[in-house]
Amino acid sequence: MNQQQLSIKNFDEWLERYLIYLKSERLLSAHTIETRATDLRQFGDFLREEKATEAVQRLHVRKYMALLSRGGLAARTINQKLVTLRTFFKFLAREGGMDHNPTANLVALKTPKRLPVVIAAPKLSAALQLPDAASAEGVRDRAILEVFYNCGLRRQELLNLDIGDVDLRNLQVRVLGKGAKERIVPLGRAAMHAIAQWLEKRKEFCSDQNENALFVNQHGARMTTSQIYYRVRQYLKQVAEIDKAHPHVLRHSFATHLLDGGADLMAVKEMLGHSTLATTQIYTHVSAARLKAVYRQAHPRAELEGMVKAN
């Protein structure tokens, strides 16, 4: 095999090597790896349809992006697939699978600036009261909502929590984030009480001493991503619009409400587990937008009838 010329002939072999690398060295989550695998398999299908028996070239990537665009795929989704290809080809170049990167200097599609979706604190407080406190399932769901909102965790981070990761005495949680990076996140007293109550009820679902998962389902096994999504969504959709009723909105709300309350940006960055401050700064735009909305609504001279509004 000529490792300097990636083609459809050796594409599947290099794809498997790349997925092993993501799992064993990058330590990415199963969900992220599956997303990357799906993107790359789609590109492999395209190469087969193109009968690309020769080396993969920049032209192949450009034609693939054009095909996705004609298919009505959103620019943001196309850009994400381009990122997947970039990281794959970068891996190949480093490992000797290619002598060039076909995605080098390819410009991503322009996308509209989109601010994180946030739910107002009073509505979130209402959502936290919805789970049935008389049932083990309701106590668990209340704890899930509290941990999401109190700690700003990603869904996979919450799913990965073991009982030993929660320190109720010192009010903190040990979180395993992206790339297996560990961080310590403060735990609010509301979340602490909710977790303590759930640990008392947890034995009704799980009697297996070897199951360490903090949150388990009715069968005593660690909950799945879809189970978490469904449980959170059913409560949030009762207090917010449907497009805001998903777990990641609680992470957005956590960060925004902290900044609204005067929290330091660097501290929020550390709690969220962001690798760069630029990622966290998007929440400052959300806070600024919220402040402007409050100002326009509350100040008697924010808007004067007959005046032209500034753009």
C-alpha positions in Angstrom: 0.0 0.0 0.0 1.3 3.4 -1.0 0.8 5.3 2.3 1.6 8.6 0.6 -1.6 8.5 -1.5 -4.9 8.1 0.3 -7.6 6.8 -2.0 -10.8 4.8 -1.7 -8.7 1.7 -1.8 -7.2 2.3 1.6 -9.7 4.8 3.0 -11.5 2.3 5.3 -8.2 1.1 6.8 -7.1 4.6 7.6 -10.5 5.5 9.0 -10.3 2.6 11.5 -6.8 3.7 12.6 -8.1 7.2 13.1 -11.0 6.1 15.2 -8.7 4.0 17.4 -6.5 7.1 17.8 -9.5 9.2 18.9 -10.5 6.7 21.4 -7.2 5.6 22.9 -5.1 8.8 22.6 -7.5 11.7 22.3 -9.9 10.0 24.8 -12.9 11.5 23.1 -16.4 10.5 24.1 -18.2 7.7 22.3 -20.7 10.2 21.0 -18.0 12.5 19.5 -16.2 9.5 17.9 -19.4 8.3 16.3 -20.1 11.7 14.9 -16.6 11.9 13.4 -17.0 8.4 12.0 -20.4 9.2 10.4 -18.9 12.3 8.7 -16.0 10.4 7.4 -18.0 7.4 6.2 -20.2 9.8 4.2 -17.1 11.3 2.6 -16.0 7.7 1.8 -19.3 7.0 0.1 -18.8 10.1 -1.9 -15.4 9.0 -3.0 -16.8 5.6 -4.1 -19.5 7.3 -6.2 -16.8 9.5 -7.7 -14.7 6.3 -8.4 -11.8 8.1 -6.8 -9.3 5.3 -7.2 -6.4 7.9 -7.4 -5.1 10.0 -4.5 -7.7 12.2 -2.7 -7.2 15.7 -3.9 -8.4 19.2 -2.9 -10.9 19.0 -5.8 -12.6 16.0 -4.2 -13.1 17.9 -1.0 -14.5 21.0 -2.8 -16.9 18.9 -4.8 -18.1 17.2 -1.7 -18.7 20.5 0.1 -20.6 21.7 -3.0 -22.7 18.5 -3.0 -23.6 19.0 0.6 -24.6 22.6 -0.1 -26.8 21.7 -3.0 -28.4 19.1 -0.8 -29.7 21.9 1.4 -27.5 21.2 4.4 -27.0 24.2 6.7 -23.7 26.1 6.5 -22.9 25.4 10.1 -23.3 21.6 9.5 -21.2 21.7 6.4 -18.5 23.6 8.3 -18.5 20.9 11.0 -18.0 18.2 8.4 -15.1 20.2 7.0 -13.5 20.4 10.5 -13.8 16.6 10.7 -12.1 16.2 7.4 -9.3 18.6 8.4 -8.5 16.7 11.6 -8.6 13.4 9.7 -6.2 14.6 7.0 -4.0 16.2 9.7 -3.7 12.8 11.4 -2.9 11.2 8.0 -0.2 13.6 7.2 1.4 13.0 10.6 1.2 9.3 10.4 2.4 9.0 6.8 -0.9 8.4 5.2 -0.7 11.5 2.9 2.0 13.9 1.8 -0.3 16.9 1.7 -3.5 18.1 3.4 -6.4 18.6 0.8 -8.3 20.9 3.2 -5.4 23.3 3.7 -6.6 26.9 3.3 -10.1 25.9 2.4 -12.4 28.7 3.7 -15.4 27.7 5.8 -18.8 28.9 4.8 -20.2 32.1 6.4 -22.7 31.5 9.1 -25.0 33.9 11.0 -23.8 34.7 14.5 -25.9 32.8 16.9 -25.9 33.5 20.6 -26.5 30.7 23.1 -30.1 30.1 24.1 -30.8 30.9 27.8 -33.8 30.4 30.1 -34.6 33.1 32.6 -33.8 32.2 36.2 -37.5 32.4 37.5 -38.5 29.9 34.8 -35.7 27.5 35.7 -36.6 27.7 39.3 -40.1 26.7 38.3 -38.8 23.8 36.3 -36.8 22.5 39.3 -40.1 22.2 41.3 -41.8 20.0 38.7 -40.3 16.6 39.4 -42.5 14.5 41.8 -40.7 14.5 45.2 -42.7 11.5 46.3 -41.2 9.1 43.8 -37.6 7.9 43.4 -37.7 8.9 39.7 -38.8 12.4 40.6 -36.1 12.8 43.2 -33.5 11.6 40.7 -34.8 14.0 38.0 -34.7 16.9 40.4 -31.1 16.0 41.2 -30.2 15.8 37.5 -31.7 19.3 36.8 -30.0 20.8 39.9 -26.6 19.4 38.9 -26.9 20.6 35.3 -27.9 24.1 36.3 -25.7 24.3 39.4 -22.5 23.0 37.7 -22.9 23.9 34.0 -22.1 20.3 32.9 -22.2 18.9 29.4 -24.6 16.0 29.1 -21.8 13.4 28.7 -20.0 14.9 31.7 -23.2 14.4 33.9 -23.7 10.8 32.5 -20.1 10.0 33.4 -20.4 11.0 37.0 -19.8 8.3 39.6 -20.9 8.5 43.2 -17.3 9.0 44.3 -17.0 12.1 42.1 -19.4 14.0 44.3 -18.0 15.5 47.5 -21.0 16.7 49.5 -19.0 17.7 52.5 -16.8 20.1 50.6 -19.5 21.1 48.1 -17.7 20.1 44.9 -17.8 17.7 42.0 -14.9 16.1 40.1 -15.8 16.3 36.4 -14.1 14.4 33.5 -14.4 16.8 30.5 -13.5 16.7 26.9 -10.2 15.0 26.1 -10.2 13.4 29.6 -9.4 16.7 31.2 -10.4 16.7 34.9 -11.7 19.8 36.7 -13.3 20.5 40.0 -16.6 22.4 40.0 -18.3 24.0 43.0 -21.6 22.4 44.1 -24.4 24.7 45.2 -26.3 23.7 48.4 -29.5 23.2 46.4 -27.8 20.6 44.3 -26.1 19.1 47.3 -29.4 18.5 49.1 -31.0 17.2 45.9 -28.1 14.7 45.4 -28.3 13.6 49.1 -32.0 12.9 48.7 -31.4 10.9 45.5 -28.6 8.8 47.1 -31.2 7.8 49.7 -33.7 6.8 47.0 -31.1 5.3 44.5 -31.2 1.9 46.2 -34.7 1.5 45.0 -33.3 1.4 41.4 -29.9 -0.2 42.0 -28.8 -2.8 44.5 -25.6 -3.7 42.6 -22.7 -2.6 44.8 -20.4 -2.7 41.7 -22.5 0.0 39.8 -20.8 3.3 40.6 -22.9 5.5 38.3 -24.4 8.5 40.2 -27.5 8.5 38.0 -29.1 5.2 37.1 -32.3 4.2 35.4 -35.1 1.9 36.6 -33.0 -1.1 35.7 -30.1 -0.1 37.9 -27.8 0.8 35.0 -26.1 4.0 34.1 -28.5 6.3 32.3 -28.0 6.9 28.5 -27.8 10.2 26.6 -31.3 9.7 25.2 -32.8 9.0 28.6 -31.2 12.2 30.1 -32.4 14.2 27.1 -35.9 13.0 27.4 -36.1 13.5 31.2 -34.8 17.1 31.0 -36.8 18.0 28.0 -40.1 17.0 29.6 -39.6 19.5 32.4 -38.1 22.4 30.5 -40.8 22.4 27.8 -43.3 23.1 30.5 -41.7 26.4 31.3 -39.9 27.4 28.0 -40.3 27.3 24.3 -39.7 23.9 22.7 -36.4 25.0 21.0 -35.0 25.8 24.5 -36.0 22.5 26.0 -32.8 20.5 25.9 -30.0 19.9 28.5 -27.3 22.1 26.9 -29.6 25.2 27.6 -29.0 24.6 31.3 -25.2 24.9 30.7 -25.8 28.2 28.7 -28.1 29.5 31.5 -25.6 28.6 34.2 -22.8 30.6 32.5 -25.0 33.6 31.6 -26.6 33.8 35.0 -23.2 33.7 36.7 -21.9 36.6 34.5 -25.1 38.5 35.0 -24.5 38.2 38.8 -21.0 39.6 38.4 -18.9 36.4 38.2 -15.3 36.7 36.9 -15.0 35.5 33.3 -11.9 33.5 34.0 -13.7 31.7 36.8 -16.6 30.8 34.6 -14.2 29.5 31.9 -12.6 27.2 34.5 -16.0 25.9 35.7 -17.2 25.3 32.1 -14.0 23.5 31.2 -13.3 25.6 28.2 -9.8 25.4 26.7 -9.8 29.0 25.6 -11.3 32.2 27.0 -12.7 33.1 23.5 -15.2 30.3 23.8 -16.4 31.6 27.1 -16.7 35.2 25.9 -19.7 34.4 23.8 -21.7 34.5 27.1 -20.6 38.1 27.7 -22.5 39.0 24.5 -25.6 37.2 25.8 -25.3 39.2 29.1 -24.9 42.5 27.2 -27.9 41.7 25.0 -30.0 40.9 28.1 -28.9 44.2 29.8 -29.8 46.2 26.8 -33.2 44.6 26.6 -33.8 45.3 30.3 -32.7 48.9 29.8 -35.0 49.5 26.8 -37.9 48.1 28.7 -37.3 49.8 32.1 -35.8 53.2 31.4 -38.3 56.0 30.8 -36.1 57.6 28.2 -34.6 54.6 26.5 -37.0 55.0 23.6 -38.7 58.3 22.6 -41.6 58.3 20.2 -40.8 59.8 16.9 -37.0 59.3 17.2 -35.1 57.2 14.7 -33.7 54.1 16.3 -29.9 53.6 15.9 -28.8 50.5 14.1 
